[in-house]
């Protein structure tokens, strides 16, 4: 039987501190979700022990933003499948490289594989390079990795939050708990003992995996190819890189402006209005509006698309704060805009 986390004595600060030492990132913002609707949002508040207590007791889930500048203390591969075979294969491959990796049954239908690094963090670029390499090796290149970015490039961006494990309410359903990869995902009977036994991976091991496999050179080749694709016209799918990024990552503010600009760009590359509706309705779920604001609704999306398709709008919206916050200097328009 799993020793339930909701039995912890909350006076026991050690447990909360142990938890925070493993699952932390930005200190003044965190994420949460509604357990009924699944809706996610961001809370701009200091992360305190009280918030962790609420999470462990099952009152309110806590998710953290792992990227601090360009550093991270964790790397997570998010597998979306009930079958643990792929995440276990990832762990075995990671172990082959001398890495310690741990398996968590996530809150929904899949698994998270966690890698932990020293508490002051190591290069997120390097962590992502190694994790991408392992995912390529196990033929699962599209599996999501957290942190999703190499660095936070501006003050409006926090990256993406990852839900922390051991949310009290879900433990009795055997969700958000750590499971043993060597025993076909059998839950660890004592989750606290397990947390205490976690081993952190050093940056030296990460560096040596990168060197042995020439990952920097390989990544540079890919970057070079992508950089040729960053012009607004004639780029991959014909979309400017800022719009591609917004579509991939979602936004935390100015959802309507972002929606309108995406729709304009989809029209400019020749997509019919009904395709824009499908694309933007799937995009809206990636948005993480701050301060308890709600996610843009399908009706609001429809309205923005209708406007975008009603006239021959041509602007990329480079001046709009939300578009600007995803701008990429390699874009051909960047120099043009900034030389005026
Ligand atoms: S200059 Fe920046 S904001 Fe404008 S289209 Fe290019 S990437 Fe987007």
Boltz pocket constraint, residues with backbone or C-beta under 6 A from the ligand:
constraints:
  - pocket:
      binder: B
      contacts: [[A, 230], [A, 232], [A, 240], [A, 241], [A, 242], [A, 243], [A, 316], [A, 317], [A, 318], [A, 319], [A, 323], [A, 324], [A, 326], [A, 327], [A, 328], [A, 331], [A, 332], [A, 333], [A, 334], [A, 337]]
      max_distance: 6.0
